[in-house]
Amino acid sequence: MASTLQKLIDGRSITAGCLDCHRHQKFDLPALRDSLGPGAPAMEWDIRPKMKCAICGGKRVTLSYTPDTSPKKMLQQLGDGPAALLLRGK
């Protein structure tokens, strides 16, 4: 799991869900990075205490971290290793 906001931006997304009103919202990670700094911690226990639902004001919020699984992003992450060459058909 990524440990800073910049590492998240480079390969993951975060979705917050309110346990009270059941609203879900994907984080704007670049905006969060700009306000907290690229080196800001990005683990759930660092972010969740600062969160509240924009609709109902509830503080019972869950966070889901999702990797970017688009083929282009996966090839970028694999670089020139054997798995990347296999996926590229070389």
SEFIZA-3560 file (N, C-alpha, C; in Angstrom, 3 decimals):
REM SEFIZA-3560
<numar><xx>0.859</xx><yy>-1.183</yy><zz>0.000</zz><atom>N</atom></numar>
<numar><xx>0.000</xx><yy>0.000</yy><zz>0.000</zz><atom>CA</atom></numar>
<numar><xx>0.900</xx><yy>1.239</yy><zz>0.000</zz><atom>C</atom></numar>
<numar><xx>0.503</xx><yy>2.248</yy><zz>-0.742</zz><atom>N</atom></numar>
<numar><xx>1.250</xx><yy>3.491</yy><zz>-0.795</zz><atom>CA</atom></numar>
<numar><xx>1.210</xx><yy>4.192</yy><zz>0.550</zz><atom>C</atom></numar>
<numar><xx>2.270</xx><yy>4.916</yy><zz>0.848</zz><atom>N</atom></numar>
<numar><xx>2.325</xx><yy>5.562</yy><zz>2.154</zz><atom>CA</atom></numar>
<numar><xx>2.214</xx><yy>7.079</yy><zz>2.086</zz><atom>C</atom></numar>
<numar><xx>2.325</xx><yy>7.666</yy><zz>0.894</zz><atom>N</atom></numar>
<numar><xx>2.179</xx><yy>9.118</yy><zz>0.752</zz><atom>CA</atom></numar>
<numar><xx>1.144</xx><yy>9.431</yy><zz>-0.326</zz><atom>C</atom></numar>
<numar><xx>0.651</xx><yy>10.659</yy><zz>-0.309</zz><atom>N</atom></numar>
<numar><xx>-0.342</xx><yy>11.059</yy><zz>-1.312</zz><atom>CA</atom></numar>
<numar><xx>0.219</xx><yy>10.964</yy><zz>-2.722</zz><atom>C</atom></numar>
<numar><xx>1.490</xx><yy>11.350</yy><zz>-2.915</zz><atom>N</atom></numar>
<numar><xx>2.068</xx><yy>11.298</yy><zz>-4.254</zz><atom>CA</atom></numar>
<numar><xx>2.132</xx><yy>9.865</yy><zz>-4.765</zz><atom>C</atom></numar>
<numar><xx>2.472</xx><yy>8.914</yy><zz>-3.900</zz><atom>N</atom></numar>
<numar><xx>2.513</xx><yy>7.515</yy><zz>-4.326</zz><atom>CA</atom></numar>
<numar><xx>1.123</xx><yy>7.013</yy><zz>-4.698</zz><atom>C</atom></numar>
<numar><xx>0.100</xx><yy>7.494</yy><zz>-4.003</zz><atom>N</atom></numar>
<numar><xx>-1.268</xx><yy>7.114</yy><zz>-4.363</zz><atom>CA</atom></numar>
<numar><xx>-1.636</xx><yy>7.646</yy><zz>-5.738</zz><atom>C</atom></numar>
<numar><xx>-1.300</xx><yy>8.893</yy><zz>-5.989</zz><atom>N</atom></numar>
<numar><xx>-1.620</xx><yy>9.510</yy><zz>-7.276</zz><atom>CA</atom></numar>
<numar><xx>-0.970</xx><yy>8.732</yy><zz>-8.408</zz><atom>C</atom></numar>
<numar><xx>0.214</xx><yy>8.185</yy><zz>-8.138</zz><atom>N</atom></numar>
<numar><xx>0.947</xx><yy>7.456</yy><zz>-9.165</zz><atom>CA</atom></numar>
<numar><xx>0.388</xx><yy>6.071</yy><zz>-9.463</zz><atom>C</atom></numar>
<numar><xx>-0.622</xx><yy>5.598</yy><zz>-8.722</zz><atom>N</atom></numar>
<numar><xx>-1.108</xx><yy>4.274</yy><zz>-9.067</zz><atom>CA</atom></numar>
<numar><xx>-2.357</xx><yy>3.783</yy><zz>-8.356</zz><atom>C</atom></numar>
<numar><xx>-3.013</xx><yy>4.625</yy><zz>-7.576</zz><atom>N</atom></numar>
<numar><xx>-4.203</xx><yy>4.175</yy><zz>-6.860</zz><atom>CA</atom></numar>
<numar><xx>-5.235</xx><yy>5.300</yy><zz>-6.800</zz><atom>C</atom></numar>
<numar><xx>-6.420</xx><yy>4.931</yy><zz>-6.350</zz><atom>N</atom></numar>
<numar><xx>-7.447</xx><yy>5.933</yy><zz>-6.060</zz><atom>CA</atom></numar>
<numar><xx>-8.044</xx><yy>5.591</yy><zz>-4.701</zz><atom>C</atom></numar>
<numar><xx>-8.683</xx><yy>6.583</yy><zz>-4.087</zz><atom>N</atom></numar>
<numar><xx>-9.353</xx><yy>6.375</yy><zz>-2.804</zz><atom>CA</atom></numar>
<numar><xx>-10.810</xx><yy>6.794</yy><zz>-2.968</zz><atom>C</atom></numar>
<numar><xx>-11.711</xx><yy>5.951</yy><zz>-2.492</zz><atom>N</atom></numar>
<numar><xx>-13.128</xx><yy>6.284</yy><zz>-2.440</zz><atom>CA</atom></numar>
<numar><xx>-13.554</xx><yy>6.279</yy><zz>-0.984</zz><atom>C</atom></numar>
<numar><xx>-14.226</xx><yy>7.345</yy><zz>-0.567</zz><atom>N</atom></numar>
<numar><xx>-14.741</xx><yy>7.439</yy><zz>0.798</zz><atom>CA</atom></numar>
<numar><xx>-16.218</xx><yy>7.102</yy><zz>0.781</zz><atom>C</atom></numar>
<numar><xx>-16.666</xx><yy>6.392</yy><zz>1.797</zz><atom>N</atom></numar>
<numar><xx>-18.075</xx><yy>6.043</yy><zz>1.921</zz><atom>CA</atom></numar>
<numar><xx>-18.590</xx><yy>6.423</yy><zz>3.297</zz><atom>C</atom></numar>
<numar><xx>-19.734</xx><yy>7.071</yy><zz>3.358</zz><atom>N</atom></numar>
<numar><xx>-20.347</xx><yy>7.449</yy><zz>4.629</zz><atom>CA</atom></numar>
<numar><xx>-21.222</xx><yy>6.301</yy><zz>5.118</zz><atom>C</atom></numar>
<numar><xx>-20.988</xx><yy>5.870</yy><zz>6.350</zz><atom>N</atom></numar>
<numar><xx>-21.774</xx><yy>4.777</yy><zz>6.919</zz><atom>CA</atom></numar>
<numar><xx>-23.139</xx><yy>5.242</yy><zz>7.414</zz><atom>C</atom></numar>
<numar><xx>-23.349</xx><yy>6.552</yy><zz>7.478</zz><atom>N</atom></numar>
<numar><xx>-24.626</xx><yy>7.074</yy><zz>7.945</zz><atom>CA</atom></numar>
<numar><xx>-25.612</xx><yy>7.294</yy><zz>6.792</zz><atom>C</atom></numar>
<numar><xx>-25.187</xx><yy>8.006</yy><zz>5.744</zz><atom>N</atom></numar>
<numar><xx>-26.106</xx><yy>8.290</yy><zz>4.634</zz><atom>CA</atom></numar>
<numar><xx>-25.800</xx><yy>7.459</yy><zz>3.379</zz><atom>C</atom></numar>
<numar><xx>-24.751</xx><yy>6.654</yy><zz>3.411</zz><atom>N</atom></numar>
<numar><xx>-24.376</xx><yy>5.719</yy><zz>2.343</zz><atom>CA</atom></numar>
<numar><xx>-23.926</xx><yy>6.405</yy><zz>1.055</zz><atom>C</atom></numar>
<numar><xx>-23.474</xx><yy>7.628</yy><zz>1.153</zz><atom>N</atom></numar>
<numar><xx>-22.931</xx><yy>8.340</yy><zz>-0.002</zz><atom>CA</atom></numar>
<numar><xx>-21.493</xx><yy>7.889</yy><zz>-0.217</zz><atom>C</atom></numar>
<numar><xx>-21.073</xx><yy>7.805</yy><zz>-1.479</zz><atom>N</atom></numar>
<numar><xx>-19.693</xx><yy>7.464</yy><zz>-1.824</zz><atom>CA</atom></numar>
<numar><xx>-19.130</xx><yy>8.555</yy><zz>-2.724</zz><atom>C</atom></numar>
<numar><xx>-17.862</xx><yy>8.864</yy><zz>-2.519</zz><atom>N</atom></numar>
<numar><xx>-17.215</xx><yy>9.902</yy><zz>-3.316</zz><atom>CA</atom></numar>
<numar><xx>-15.752</xx><yy>9.538</yy><zz>-3.532</zz><atom>C</atom></numar>
<numar><xx>-15.317</xx><yy>9.597</yy><zz>-4.781</zz><atom>N</atom></numar>
<numar><xx>-13.915</xx><yy>9.364</yy><zz>-5.098</zz><atom>CA</atom></numar>
<numar><xx>-13.122</xx><yy>10.619</yy><zz>-4.732</zz><atom>C</atom></numar>
<numar><xx>-11.979</xx><yy>10.444</yy><zz>-4.071</zz><atom>N</atom></numar>
<numar><xx>-11.140</xx><yy>11.570</yy><zz>-3.669</zz><atom>CA</atom></numar>
<numar><xx>-10.524</xx><yy>12.250</yy><zz>-4.883</zz><atom>C</atom></numar>
<numar><xx>-10.378</xx><yy>13.553</yy><zz>-4.803</zz><atom>N</atom></numar>
<numar><xx>-9.593</xx><yy>14.320</yy><zz>-5.766</zz><atom>CA</atom></numar>
<numar><xx>-8.173</xx><yy>14.350</yy><zz>-5.191</zz><atom>C</atom></numar>
<numar><xx>-7.380</xx><yy>13.323</yy><zz>-5.510</zz><atom>N</atom></numar>
<numar><xx>-6.056</xx><yy>13.188</yy><zz>-4.900</zz><atom>CA</atom></numar>
<numar><xx>-5.105</xx><yy>14.346</yy><zz>-5.224</zz><atom>C</atom></numar>
<numar><xx>-5.078</xx><yy>14.874</yy><zz>-6.462</zz><atom>N</atom></numar>
<numar><xx>-4.197</xx><yy>16.015</yy><zz>-6.707</zz><atom>CA</atom></numar>
<numar><xx>-4.555</xx><yy>17.229</yy><zz>-5.835</zz><atom>C</atom></numar>
<numar><xx>-5.847</xx><yy>17.487</yy><zz>-5.626</zz><atom>N</atom></numar>
<numar><xx>-6.257</xx><yy>18.615</yy><zz>-4.774</zz><atom>CA</atom></numar>
<numar><xx>-5.854</xx><yy>18.353</yy><zz>-3.324</zz><atom>C</atom></numar>
<numar><xx>-6.007</xx><yy>17.109</yy><zz>-2.872</zz><atom>N</atom></numar>
<numar><xx>-5.608</xx><yy>16.753</yy><zz>-1.507</zz><atom>CA</atom></numar>
<numar><xx>-4.101</xx><yy>16.903</yy><zz>-1.343</zz><atom>C</atom></numar>
<numar><xx>-3.343</xx><yy>16.473</yy><zz>-2.348</zz><atom>N</atom></numar>
<numar><xx>-1.888</xx><yy>16.622</yy><zz>-2.328</zz><atom>CA</atom></numar>
<numar><xx>-1.490</xx><yy>18.097</yy><zz>-2.282</zz><atom>C</atom></numar>
<numar><xx>-2.190</xx><yy>18.926</yy><zz>-3.053</zz><atom>N</atom></numar>
<numar><xx>-1.866</xx><yy>20.347</yy><zz>-3.090</zz><atom>CA</atom></numar>
<numar><xx>-2.130</xx><yy>21.026</yy><zz>-1.752</zz><atom>C</atom></numar>
<numar><xx>-3.141</xx><yy>20.558</yy><zz>-1.024</zz><atom>N</atom></numar>
<numar><xx>-3.456</xx><yy>21.189</yy><zz>0.258</zz><atom>CA</atom></numar>
<numar><xx>-2.619</xx><yy>20.620</yy><zz>1.410</zz><atom>C</atom></numar>
<numar><xx>-2.289</xx><yy>19.318</yy><zz>1.360</zz><atom>N</atom></numar>
<numar><xx>-1.550</xx><yy>18.701</yy><zz>2.462</zz><atom>CA</atom></numar>
<numar><xx>-0.066</xx><yy>18.480</yy><zz>2.171</zz><atom>C</atom></numar>
<numar><xx>0.301</xx><yy>18.522</yy><zz>0.887</zz><atom>N</atom></numar>
<numar><xx>1.690</xx><yy>18.285</yy><zz>0.491</zz><atom>CA</atom></numar>
<numar><xx>1.873</xx><yy>16.874</yy><zz>-0.034</zz><atom>C</atom></numar>
<numar><xx>2.800</xx><yy>16.663</yy><zz>-1.003</zz><atom>N</atom></numar>
<numar><xx>2.978</xx><yy>15.351</yy><zz>-1.620</zz><atom>CA</atom></numar>
<numar><xx>3.489</xx><yy>14.290</yy><zz>-0.656</zz><atom>C</atom></numar>
<numar><xx>4.188</xx><yy>14.693</yy><zz>0.381</zz><atom>N</atom></numar>
<numar><xx>4.720</xx><yy>13.742</yy><zz>1.342</zz><atom>CA</atom></numar>
<numar><xx>3.788</xx><yy>13.439</yy><zz>2.495</zz><atom>C</atom></numar>
<numar><xx>2.568</xx><yy>13.995</yy><zz>2.464</zz><atom>N</atom></numar>
<numar><xx>1.610</xx><yy>13.762</yy><zz>3.549</zz><atom>CA</atom></numar>
<numar><xx>1.262</xx><yy>12.279</yy><zz>3.627</zz><atom>C</atom></numar>
<numar><xx>1.145</xx><yy>11.734</yy><zz>4.838</zz><atom>N</atom></numar>
<numar><xx>0.792</xx><yy>10.320</yy><zz>4.967</zz><atom>CA</atom></numar>
<numar><xx>-0.576</xx><yy>10.037</yy><zz>4.364</zz><atom>C</atom></numar>
<numar><xx>-0.702</xx><yy>8.872</yy><zz>3.744</zz><atom>N</atom></numar>
<numar><xx>-1.937</xx><yy>8.548</yy><zz>3.035</zz><atom>CA</atom></numar>
<numar><xx>-2.562</xx><yy>7.237</yy><zz>3.490</zz><atom>C</atom></numar>
<numar><xx>-2.169</xx><yy>6.745</yy><zz>4.633</zz><atom>N</atom></numar>
<numar><xx>-2.778</xx><yy>5.517</yy><zz>5.145</zz><atom>CA</atom></numar>
<numar><xx>-4.148</xx><yy>5.854</yy><zz>5.735</zz><atom>C</atom></numar>
<numar><xx>-5.018</xx><yy>4.860</yy><zz>5.796</zz><atom>N</atom></numar>
<numar><xx>-6.381</xx><yy>5.101</yy><zz>6.274</zz><atom>CA</atom></numar>
<numar><xx>-6.397</xx><yy>5.749</yy><zz>7.653</zz><atom>C</atom></numar>
<numar><xx>-5.551</xx><yy>5.278</yy><zz>8.565</zz><atom>N</atom></numar>
<numar><xx>-5.561</xx><yy>5.827</yy><zz>9.928</zz><atom>CA</atom></numar>
<numar><xx>-5.043</xx><yy>7.262</yy><zz>9.980</zz><atom>C</atom></numar>
<numar><xx>-4.372</xx><yy>7.720</yy><zz>8.915</zz><atom>N</atom></numar>
<numar><xx>-3.936</xx><yy>9.115</yy><zz>8.843</zz><atom>CA</atom></numar>
<numar><xx>-5.039</xx><yy>10.017</yy><zz>8.300</zz><atom>C</atom></numar>
<numar><xx>-5.808</xx><yy>9.503</yy><zz>7.354</zz><atom>N</atom></numar>
<numar><xx>-6.793</xx><yy>10.319</yy><zz>6.637</zz><atom>CA</atom></numar>
<numar><xx>-8.175</xx><yy>10.290</yy><zz>7.304</zz><atom>C</atom></numar>
<numar><xx>-8.617</xx><yy>9.107</yy><zz>7.708</zz><atom>N</atom></numar>
<numar><xx>-9.997</xx><yy>8.955</yy><zz>8.189</zz><atom>CA</atom></numar>
<numar><xx>-10.376</xx><yy>9.886</yy><zz>9.345</zz><atom>C</atom></numar>
<numar><xx>-9.516</xx><yy>10.119</yy><zz>10.333</zz><atom>N</atom></numar>
<numar><xx>-9.929</xx><yy>11.023</yy><zz>11.423</zz><atom>CA</atom></numar>
<numar><xx>-10.219</xx><yy>12.461</yy><zz>10.966</zz><atom>C</atom></numar>
<numar><xx>-9.699</xx><yy>12.836</yy><zz>9.797</zz><atom>N</atom></numar>
<numar><xx>-9.898</xx><yy>14.192</yy><zz>9.284</zz><atom>CA</atom></numar>
<numar><xx>-11.161</xx><yy>14.304</yy><zz>8.425</zz><atom>C</atom></numar>
<numar><xx>-11.823</xx><yy>13.184</yy><zz>8.172</zz><atom>N</atom></numar>
<numar><xx>-12.928</xx><yy>13.149</yy><zz>7.224</zz><atom>CA</atom></numar>
<numar><xx>-14.283</xx><yy>13.332</yy><zz>7.899</zz><atom>C</atom></numar>
<numar><xx>-15.193</xx><yy>13.953</yy><zz>7.137</zz><atom>N</atom></numar>
<numar><xx>-16.609</xx><yy>13.952</yy><zz>7.495</zz><atom>CA</atom></numar>
<numar><xx>-17.399</xx><yy>14.044</yy><zz>6.199</zz><atom>C</atom></numar>
<numar><xx>-18.585</xx><yy>13.495</yy><zz>6.205</zz><atom>N</atom></numar>
<numar><xx>-19.426</xx><yy>13.465</yy><zz>5.014</zz><atom>CA</atom></numar>
<numar><xx>-19.872</xx><yy>14.885</yy><zz>4.648</zz><atom>C</atom></numar>
<numar><xx>-19.761</xx><yy>15.213</yy><zz>3.373</zz><atom>N</atom></numar>
<numar><xx>-20.165</xx><yy>16.534</yy><zz>2.893</zz><atom>CA</atom></numar>
<numar><xx>-21.688</xx><yy>16.699</yy><zz>2.873</zz><atom>C</atom></numar>
<numar><xx>-22.427</xx><yy>15.593</yy><zz>2.892</zz><atom>N</atom></numar>
<numar><xx>-23.886</xx><yy>15.664</yy><zz>2.836</zz><atom>CA</atom></numar>
<numar><xx>-24.507</xx><yy>15.711</yy><zz>4.230</zz><atom>C</atom></numar>
<numar><xx>-24.170</xx><yy>14.722</yy><zz>5.071</zz><atom>N</atom></numar>
<numar><xx>-24.841</xx><yy>14.632</yy><zz>6.379</zz><atom>CA</atom></numar>
<numar><xx>-23.947</xx><yy>15.050</yy><zz>7.553</zz><atom>C</atom></numar>
<numar><xx>-22.654</xx><yy>15.262</yy><zz>7.296</zz><atom>N</atom></numar>
<numar><xx>-21.743</xx><yy>15.662</yy><zz>8.366</zz><atom>CA</atom></numar>
<numar><xx>-21.271</xx><yy>14.509</yy><zz>9.242</zz><atom>C</atom></numar>
<numar><xx>-21.649</xx><yy>13.277</yy><zz>8.882</zz><atom>N</atom></numar>
<numar><xx>-21.267</xx><yy>12.106</yy><zz>9.662</zz><atom>CA</atom></numar>
<numar><xx>-19.760</xx><yy>11.884</yy><zz>9.669</zz><atom>C</atom></numar>
<numar><xx>-19.253</xx><yy>11.401</yy><zz>10.784</zz><atom>N</atom></numar>
<numar><xx>-17.817</xx><yy>11.126</yy><zz>10.920</zz><atom>CA</atom></numar>
<numar><xx>-17.498</xx><yy>9.643</yy><zz>10.739</zz><atom>C</atom></numar>
<numar><xx>-18.534</xx><yy>8.802</yy><zz>10.560</zz><atom>N</atom></numar>
<numar><xx>-18.305</xx><yy>7.369</yy><zz>10.354</zz><atom>CA</atom></numar>
<numar><xx>-18.061</xx><yy>7.132</yy><zz>8.868</zz><atom>C</atom></numar>
<numar><xx>-16.794</xx><yy>7.211</yy><zz>8.480</zz><atom>N</atom></numar>
<numar><xx>-16.411</xx><yy>7.160</yy><zz>7.077</zz><atom>CA</atom></numar>
<numar><xx>-15.467</xx><yy>5.978</yy><zz>6.851</zz><atom>C</atom></numar>
<numar><xx>-15.678</xx><yy>5.261</yy><zz>5.763</zz><atom>N</atom></numar>
<numar><xx>-14.762</xx><yy>4.199</yy><zz>5.363</zz><atom>CA</atom></numar>
<numar><xx>-13.978</xx><yy>4.657</yy><zz>4.147</zz><atom>C</atom></numar>
<numar><xx>-12.807</xx><yy>4.089</yy><zz>3.956</zz><atom>N</atom></numar>
<numar><xx>-11.979</xx><yy>4.411</yy><zz>2.797</zz><atom>CA</atom></numar>
<numar><xx>-11.649</xx><yy>3.128</yy><zz>2.050</zz><atom>C</atom></numar>
<numar><xx>-11.770</xx><yy>3.169</yy><zz>0.726</zz><atom>N</atom></numar>
<numar><xx>-11.401</xx><yy>2.039</yy><zz>-0.129</zz><atom>CA</atom></numar>
<numar><xx>-10.273</xx><yy>2.479</yy><zz>-1.047</zz><atom>C</atom></numar>
<numar><xx>-9.170</xx><yy>1.754</yy><zz>-1.005</zz><atom>N</atom></numar>
<numar><xx>-8.021</xx><yy>2.023</yy><zz>-1.857</zz><atom>CA</atom></numar>
<numar><xx>-8.080</xx><yy>1.054</yy><zz>-3.041</zz><atom>C</atom></numar>
<numar><xx>-8.035</xx><yy>1.599</yy><zz>-4.260</zz><atom>N</atom></numar>
<numar><xx>-8.164</xx><yy>0.787</yy><zz>-5.458</zz><atom>CA</atom></numar>
<numar><xx>-6.974</xx><yy>1.027</yy><zz>-6.379</zz><atom>C</atom></numar>
<numar><xx>-6.291</xx><yy>-0.044</yy><zz>-6.812</zz><atom>N</atom></numar>
<numar><xx>-5.186</xx><yy>0.147</yy><zz>-7.757</zz><atom>CA</atom></numar>
<numar><xx>-5.705</xx><yy>0.510</yy><zz>-9.138</zz><atom>C</atom></numar>
<numar><xx>-4.897</xx><yy>1.258</yy><zz>-9.876</zz><atom>N</atom></numar>
<numar><xx>-5.221</xx><yy>1.579</yy><zz>-11.262</zz><atom>CA</atom></numar>
<numar><xx>-4.869</xx><yy>0.345</yy><zz>-12.091</zz><atom>C</atom></numar>
<numar><xx>-5.866</xx><yy>-0.313</yy><zz>-12.646</zz><atom>N</atom></numar>
<numar><xx>-5.635</xx><yy>-1.543</yy><zz>-13.403</zz><atom>CA</atom></numar>
<numar><xx>-5.813</xx><yy>-1.350</yy><zz>-14.904</zz><atom>C</atom></numar>
<numar><xx>-5.773</xx><yy>-0.104</yy><zz>-15.362</zz><atom>N</atom></numar>
<numar><xx>-5.861</xx><yy>0.116</yy><zz>-16.807</zz><atom>CA</atom></numar>
<numar><xx>-4.610</xx><yy>-0.482</yy><zz>-17.454</zz><atom>C</atom></numar>
<numar><xx>-4.738</xx><yy>-1.075</yy><zz>-18.637</zz><atom>N</atom></numar>
<numar><xx>-3.578</xx><yy>-1.703</yy><zz>-19.277</zz><atom>CA</atom></numar>
<numar><xx>-2.388</xx><yy>-0.750</yy><zz>-19.429</zz><atom>C</atom></numar>
<numar><xx>-2.647</xx><yy>0.482</yy><zz>-19.793</zz><atom>N</atom></numar>
<numar><xx>-1.559</xx><yy>1.446</yy><zz>-19.977</zz><atom>CA</atom></numar>
<numar><xx>-0.816</xx><yy>1.669</yy><zz>-18.663</zz><atom>C</atom></numar>
<numar><xx>-1.545</xx><yy>1.852</yy><zz>-17.568</zz><atom>N</atom></numar>
<numar><xx>-0.923</xx><yy>2.096</yy><zz>-16.268</zz><atom>CA</atom></numar>
<numar><xx>-0.151</xx><yy>0.865</yy><zz>-15.797</zz><atom>C</atom></numar>
<numar><xx>-0.709</xx><yy>-0.311</yy><zz>-16.021</zz><atom>N</atom></numar>
<numar><xx>-0.034</xx><yy>-1.535</yy><zz>-15.595</zz><atom>CA</atom></numar>
<numar><xx>1.277</xx><yy>-1.714</yy><zz>-16.351</zz><atom>C</atom></numar>
<numar><xx>1.293</xx><yy>-1.423</yy><zz>-17.645</zz><atom>N</atom></numar>
<numar><xx>2.531</xx><yy>-1.532</yy><zz>-18.415</zz><atom>CA</atom></numar>
<numar><xx>3.569</xx><yy>-0.522</yy><zz>-17.937</zz><atom>C</atom></numar>
<numar><xx>3.119</xx><yy>0.689</yy><zz>-17.568</zz><atom>N</atom></numar>
<numar><xx>4.046</xx><yy>1.686</yy><zz>-17.028</zz><atom>CA</atom></numar>
<numar><xx>4.671</xx><yy>1.186</yy><zz>-15.740</zz><atom>C</atom></numar>
<numar><xx>3.864</xx><yy>0.574</yy><zz>-14.877</zz><atom>N</atom></numar>
<numar><xx>4.364</xx><yy>0.100</yy><zz>-13.593</zz><atom>CA</atom></numar>
<numar><xx>5.307</xx><yy>-1.083</yy><zz>-13.755</zz><atom>C</atom></numar>
<numar><xx>5.089</xx><yy>-1.911</yy><zz>-14.777</zz><atom>N</atom></numar>
<numar><xx>5.942</xx><yy>-3.074</yy><zz>-14.988</zz><atom>CA</atom></numar>
<numar><xx>7.271</xx><yy>-2.711</yy><zz>-15.628</zz><atom>C</atom></numar>
<numar><xx>7.339</xx><yy>-1.562</yy><zz>-16.296</zz><atom>N</atom></numar>
<numar><xx>8.591</xx><yy>-1.131</yy><zz>-16.919</zz><atom>CA</atom></numar>
<numar><xx>8.990</xx><yy>-2.048</yy><zz>-18.059</zz><atom>C</atom></numar>
<numar><xx>10.250</xx><yy>-2.473</yy><zz>-18.074</zz><atom>N</atom></numar>
<numar><xx>10.764</xx><yy>-3.322</yy><zz>-19.142</zz><atom>CA</atom></numar>
<numar><xx>11.018</xx><yy>-4.746</yy><zz>-18.674</zz><atom>C</atom></numar>
<numar><xx>10.400</xx><yy>-5.139</yy><zz>-17.584</zz><atom>N</atom></numar>
<numar><xx>10.590</xx><yy>-6.485</yy><zz>-17.047</zz><atom>CA</atom></numar>
<numar><xx>9.941</xx><yy>-7.553</yy><zz>-17.914</zz><atom>C</atom></numar>
<numar><xx>10.186</xx><yy>-8.816</yy><zz>-17.598</zz><atom>N</atom></numar>
<numar><xx>9.663</xx><yy>-9.931</yy><zz>-18.397</zz><atom>CA</atom></numar>
<numar><xx>8.136</xx><yy>-9.932</yy><zz>-18.509</zz><atom>C</atom></numar>
<numar><xx>7.441</xx><yy>-9.582</yy><zz>-17.438</zz><atom>N</atom></numar>
<numar><xx>5.975</xx><yy>-9.575</yy><zz>-17.482</zz><atom>CA</atom></numar>
<numar><xx>5.489</xx><yy>-8.521</yy><zz>-18.464</zz><atom>C</atom></numar>
<numar><xx>6.126</xx><yy>-7.359</yy><zz>-18.484</zz><atom>N</atom></numar>
<numar><xx>5.721</xx><yy>-6.303</yy><zz>-19.409</zz><atom>CA</atom></numar>
<numar><xx>5.961</xx><yy>-6.725</yy><zz>-20.847</zz><atom>C</atom></numar>
<numar><xx>7.087</xx><yy>-7.368</yy><zz>-21.105</zz><atom>N</atom></numar>
<numar><xx>7.388</xx><yy>-7.833</yy><zz>-22.460</zz><atom>CA</atom></numar>
<numar><xx>6.372</xx><yy>-8.876</yy><zz>-22.916</zz><atom>C</atom></numar>
<numar><xx>5.959</xx><yy>-9.742</yy><zz>-22.013</zz><atom>N</atom></numar>
<numar><xx>4.962</xx><yy>-10.740</yy><zz>-22.334</zz><atom>CA</atom></numar>
<numar><xx>3.625</xx><yy>-10.084</yy><zz>-22.669</zz><atom>C</atom></numar>
<numar><xx>3.218</xx><yy>-9.083</yy><zz>-21.862</zz><atom>N</atom></numar>
<numar><xx>1.962</xx><yy>-8.389</yy><zz>-22.121</zz><atom>CA</atom></numar>
<numar><xx>1.991</xx><yy>-7.594</yy><zz>-23.414</zz><atom>C</atom></numar>
<numar><xx>3.177</xx><yy>-7.084</yy><zz>-23.758</zz><atom>N</atom></numar>
<numar><xx>3.305</xx><yy>-6.322</yy><zz>-24.999</zz><atom>CA</atom></numar>
<numar><xx>3.409</xx><yy>-7.245</yy><zz>-26.216</zz><atom>C</atom></numar>
<numar><xx>3.587</xx><yy>-8.549</yy><zz>-25.986</zz><atom>N</atom></numar>
<numar><xx>3.671</xx><yy>-9.496</yy><zz>-27.085</zz><atom>CA</atom></numar>
<numar><xx>5.038</xx><yy>-9.553</yy><zz>-27.732</zz><atom>C</atom></numar>
<numar><xx>6.080</xx><yy>-9.248</yy><zz>-26.954</zz><atom>N</atom></numar>
<numar><xx>7.439</xx><yy>-9.271</yy><zz>-27.510</zz><atom>CA</atom></numar>
<numar><xx>8.183</xx><yy>-10.496</yy><zz>-27.042</zz><atom>C</atom></numar>
//
